C-alpha cells in the first residue's frame, strides 16, 4: 500500500515546495500515482528482479543508494566497451547492464531544463523539485524533509561515503538545509549541529573535506569526537572490523583521482567499511554512496579520468549488489543526478570508438602533464604512459603546449587521447538527457520504467514509511 499512495508526513519546520506551472515544480499526486501503477504493472509482466521471495511486496530493511555523479547513458555505454575483453567475440555486460530497470528525467524547478547536482540531489533526497544550487530546500528556501531524516526517525543507522569533500552538493542535500551549495562551512556545521534525538543525522561519514571540518573558527572534528565518533584520516586507520560511529576525512578537499591515488582509501573500501559499521542495527540502515568525480572527468572533457572513476564506482556497485544478494532484505538503488560533458562515442565523422585506447592510459592527463611538465625529452616515456606511439607532429604540438602552461599541456594530452579513441564532447557543463536507473532487491519494482527524479525520491520516502 505504501508504494501506491502519497502518505508523507513532515516534521515541524519542514515543508513541501509550492506548486509550479506546467509540471515544472512539485510532482503531482496523480502523476506519482500513475507512475507507481505503471511500475507495479511492469513488475507483474516482467517478474521479480531477483530470486528473493515476494520482492515487490516486501519493504527493505536496508537501503543502499548509489549516485554516479554526471553518469549519463553515454558513460555506462562507454564503460561497457572500456571493460570489454578483446579476447572474446562478445561485448561482456557490466554490472549496470545487469541491474537496469528504468530511466529518469532530471530538470530543475524552473524553465532552464538543465539541472545542477544540488537541484537534482534535492529531488532525489526529498521528492521535491528545487532551483539550481539548492541544498535540501524548496524554491522559497524552506527546509524539505529528506529520506535520511525519515530513516533516522525510524531508528535506522545512516552513512555516507563519497570521493568529493563530504560537504559537496550531492551528500549535502541528504543531510543539510542551506540556500546555496557554495556555503561549505555552513553545510559542514550542519552535519554536527542538526541532530535528531540528540545525535547527528549520519553515523558514518567518509570522504574528503578536512579543511572544512578543522578550521580556525571551529574544530568540528573535535565536536564529533566528543559525541563518541572514531575519527580517522588515513587508509590504514579504516578498519573493516570497527564498530560505532565513524568520521573519516582522507583529504583536505576531495580525494585524488582514482587513477592517480596509490594511498587510498578508495570508494570500494569506504563502501565496505560503511556497510560493516552500519550492519549491526536491528532497524536497518540507509547508506548513500557517491562516485563524485565521474562528473569532474566530464567537466574536464577527460575520458580517462571519467572512465577510471566510473570503474571504481562499478566495483562499489558490485560490492553492494553482492551484499544485497547475500541477504534478501536490502534494496540497492543506483542512478545519476545528471549527465556531464555531452560525451559521444565516435567523433569527427568516424564510425568507431576505441575503449581499449582509453583503458591503456596509466595516469590522468593532469597527472601526466605534472610528471613531464619540466622534462624536455618526454616523448618515449609519455608514449609508454599513454599506451600509443606519438607521431612527430603530435610530439611537436605537445612540446609547444608544454612551454605555454600546465593547463595547455594537460589539454593537449586530453586532445590526443580523444583523437586516438574517437571520443567527442559537446560542453564542459551538464546536459539535460535522461539518466538510467538501476535497482536490485526488495522494493526494486517501484523504480521500473520512465519517471522523474522527484518520483525516485518519493518512492524512497514511501518505502521508508511502509517499513
N, C-alpha and C positions, 0 to 999 in steps of 0.2 A: 504493500500500500504506500510506503514512503516514497517510492520512485514515481508514483502516478499522481501525486498531489504536491501542492506548494505549501507545506506546513512548516514554515520557518518562523521561529520566534527570535526576538532580539533582546540583548542585554541593555540595561539603561544606558542612554547616551549613544547608542548605535542605531543607525537608520538605513533604510533603503534610499537609493537615489530617486529623484523625481522622474516622472515620465518624460520621454523625449519624442519629438515628432519623427514621423517616417521610420519608426523602428530603430532609430539611432541610439536610443538610450536603454532603459531598463527592458530586459526581455520580458514580454508579456506572459501572464499566467497561461493564456490559451496557447501561445506558441510553445511554451515549455511542455504543456500537456500533450500537444500534438506530437512534439518530438519524442516524448517518453513512450507514447503509444506506438509510434513508428519503431522505436528501438525495441520495444517488447515484441512486436510482430516479427521484426527481423530476427530476433533471438529464437523465436519459435520456429522460424523457417530454416535457419542455418544450424541450429543446435547449440549446445554449450560450447564455450571457448576453452574449456579444459576438462580433464577427466574427473574433476571433483564433483560429487553429487549435488544436485539441486543448486547449480551455480548461480542461476538468475534470481532465485528466491532468497538466497542467504545474504544477510548483511555481513560485510567483512569485519573481522576482529581487528586487523591491522590494515593500514593503507600506506603504500609507498608511492609517492607522486614524484615523477621524474620529469624535469623540463630540460630539453636541449635548446638552449637559448639560440635563436636565429636559425634553427634546424628545419628549414623548409623542405619540400619534397625533392628538390634537386640534390640536396645534401645526402639524403638517405639513398637516393638512386646512385649518386657518385660513390657513396661508401660501399655499395654492393660490388661495384667494379674495382674500387680501390682494394678491397679484400679478396677479390676473385683469385682462385688458384689457377695459374696458367697451365698447369699440368693436366687439368681436366677439361673436357669439352663444354660442360655445362657451366653456367654462372651460378655459383652457390648462393642460396638465400642467406640473409643476415637475420639477426635476432629481431630486427624491425619488421622484416617480411613475415616472420612467424607470428607476430603479435598485432599486426594491423587490423583495426576494426572500423575506422571511420576517418572523417575529415572535419576540420573546424575552421570557421571564419574568424577573423581577428580584429576587425575595425574598432576604433575607439568610439567615444560617445558624441563625436561631432562629425562634420562632413569631410574631414581630411582623408578618411579611408585607411591611411597607413598608420599603424599603431607604433608606439614605443614599448619597451619592456615593462615600464611601470603601469601603463594603462592596461596592457594585456594581462600582466600578473595580477592586477587588482580584480579583473574579471574572473580569472581562474581561482583566485583566493576567496572571493566574496559573492560571485554570481551576479555582479553588477558592472555595467559599463562606466567608465570614467574618462577623464581627459589625459592626454599625454603628459607624463610627469607625476601623476597622482600616485601616492603611496597609501593604499588602503582607505581612501576617502572618495566620496561621491563628487559630482560636479559642483556641488555647493561647499565642498571641502569638509563635509561631515564624516565622522568615522563610520566605516562599514564593518559588520560582523564578518570575521574570516573563518575559514574551515579550521584553522589552528585553534581559535578561541572556542569554537564549538567542541572540538576534540578535547581540549583541556577541561572544559566544564563537564565532560563525560568521564573524566578520570583517566584519560589516555595520556601516555607519555608522548612527547613531541621532540623531533630532532630536525636539524638542517645540516646539509653538507654541500658545499659549493666550491668552485675553483676561483671565483672572484673574491673580493672582500665581502664578508658576511653581511655587511650593511648595504650591499648593492641593491639595485631596484627590485629584482625578482624576489629574493628572500625577504626583503623588507616589507613587501606587500602582504605577506602572510603573518608578520609579527608586529608591524607598526602602523601608525596612522599619522602621516605628516603631509603638508601641502605639496612638497617638491622632493623629487628623488635626489636633488643636489644637497639636501640637508643631512649630510653623512653623520655629523656628530649628534644631531637630534635623533636620528634613527638608532645609532649605537646606544644612546642614553635610554631610548625606549625599550631596548632588549633587556635592560636591567630593571628599569623603573616601572614599566607597565606589567603588572602582575595579576594573576588570577589565584585567589585564595592564598595570597602571600608569597607566591612563587613566580619566577619568570615564566613566560609562555613556553619556552623551549628548555628541555633538559639536556640536550646535546647540541652543541653549536660548533661546526667545524668548517674552516676555510681560511681566508686571508683577512687582513684588516687591522693588524695590531696597532697601527698608528692612530686609529680612531678610538681604540679602547684603552690605550695608555697615553694620555695626553697631559699637557702641562696643567690644564684646568681641572682634570678629573681622571682618576685611575679606575676605570670600570673593571679591569681585570681583578683588582683587589676587592671590588664590590662583589663580583661573582664568587671569589674565593671565600669571602665572609659568609656566603649563603651555602657553602659546602661543595661548591663546584671544584673538581680537579681541573687545573689549568696546565696545558701542555703547549709546547712551542716547536717541537721537532718530531720527525717521523719516528724515531726510536722511543719516544715517550708515549706514542699512541698504542697502548696495549690492547690486544684483542680480548683479553680476559678481564678488562676493567669493569667496575660497577659504579653506579651512582652518577650524578650529573657531571657533565664534562664541557669545558670550553677549550677548544683547540684553535690557536691562531698561528698559522705557519708561514706568514709573510707580512711585511709591513702594509702592503696594499693587497694586490692579487697574487695568487700563486704564479710561479714561472710557467711558460708554455710547456705542455706535456712533453713535447719532443726534445726540449732543452733542459729538462729537470731530472737530474740524477739523484737528488737528495730526497725528494718527496716530502710528505706523503702525497699520493695522487688520489684521484676521485674514487677508484675502486677500494682502496684501503680505507678511506674515510667512510664510504658506504658500508663496508663490512663492520667497521668499528661502531658506527652508529646503530646498526641493526643489533649487534651484540649487546650494546648498552641498553637499548630500549626494550629488548625482547622479554625481559622478566616481568613486565607489568601485566597482571591478570586482566586489566581492562583494555589491553592492546596499546598500539602506538600509531602515530601519524609521522611519517618521515618525508621531508622534502629534499630531493637531490637535484642539483642543477649542474649541467655541463655548461658553465657560464661562458667559456671562451671560444666555443664554436662560433658564437656571434662575433667575437672580436676578430677571428680569422676572416669572416665575411666582410666586416667593416674595412679591413686592411686589403681586401681582394687578394687574400693569400690562401690558396687552395691547400698548400702543405700544412699550414697552421690549422685550418678548419678541419681537415680530414684527420689529423693526428689527435685533435681534441675530441672529435666525434668517435674515434677509435676507443679512447679510454671511457667515454660515456657509454658506448655499446658494451664494453666489458662490465661496467657497473650495472647496466640493464640486465645482462645475462646473470650476474650475481644475484640481483634482486628477484629475477624470474625463478632461478633455481631455489631460492629461499621460499618463495611463494608456492612453488610446485611441491616442495617437500612437506608443506603444512596443510594446504587446503583452506585456510582461514584468512588469507592475505590477498588483498587487491593490489595489483601492480598497474598503475596508470602512467603512461608516458605520452608526452606531446611536446610541441614547441610553442613559444609565445608569439612567434612571427618568423618570417624568413628574412635573410640579410644578404645584401650584395647583388641580388639578381644573378646568381650563379647559373651558368649554362655549360652543359656538357657538349662540347663542339663549338668552334669559333672560326671566324674568318671564312665562312662558307665551306669549311672542311667537314666531311661527314665521318668524323671519328672523334673519340676521346680516349686518352691514354692514362688510365688509373695507375698502371704499373710505373709510369714515369713519376707520378706524384709520390708513390709509396717508396721509391728508391732514395728519395732525398733524405739526408741524415739529420739535418737540423732545419729550423725555420729560417727563412730568408733573412730575418733581422739578426738572428744569431750568426749566420754565415757572414753577413756584412760586418758584424763586430769582430769576428775571428780574423777576417782577411783585410780589414779596413786599413791597416798600416803595412801591409805586405805588398810590395810592388811586383812580386813574381808569384802570384797566387793561382795561375792558370791550372796547373796539373792537380794541385790539392783541392781546389774548388770543384774541378770536374769530378774528382772521386766523391766528394760530398754530395754533389748533385746527382750522380749516377748516370751522367751522359757527357760525351765529349763536347767541348766548346770549339766552335769554328773560329778562324782568325777574326772574322767580322764581329762575332759575339764577344770575343775576348777584348777586342779594341773598344767596343761600346761599354763593356763593364769597366775598363780602366778609366775611361772618360767620366763615368758616373762615380767611380771611387774617389776621384780627385775633387769632385764637387762637394759631396757631403755623405754622411752615413745614410741619410734618408734616400738620396738619389741612388746610392749603391744598393740598398735594400729593394727599392722599387725596380731597379734594373734586373736584379736576380729573380724577383717575382715574375717579371715580364717574360724572362727566358723560360721559366718553368711553365707558365701559361702557354707560350708558343709551342713548346715541345709536347705538352699534354693536350693541347687544343681546348684549353679552358677559357671561358668568357665570363665577363661581369657587366652588369648594366648600371650599377650605382655603388657608392660606398655607404649607403644608408639602408633602411629597411624597405621591404616591398609588401604589398597587400595580398599576396597569394594565400590561399587556404593552406593550412598545415595539417599534417597527419596526426591521428590519434591511435594509440596502441594500448591494449589492455589485456589483462590475464587475471583470472581468479574470481572469487565471489563478488558479484556486482558489476562485472565487466560488460554484461549485456547492455547496461544503461548508457554506454558510450558508443554503441554501434551507430553507423550512419553519418549523415551530414548534419551539422549543427553549428552553434555559435560558441565562442569561448566562454561567454557568460553562462551558457547552458551546462558546460563542463563543471563550472564552479557550483551551480545549483544542484547538479546531480551528486556531487561530492557532499554538499550540505545535507541533501536528502538521505544519502547513505548513512551519514553520521547520526542523523536524527532518528533513523529507523533502527539503530542498534538497541 
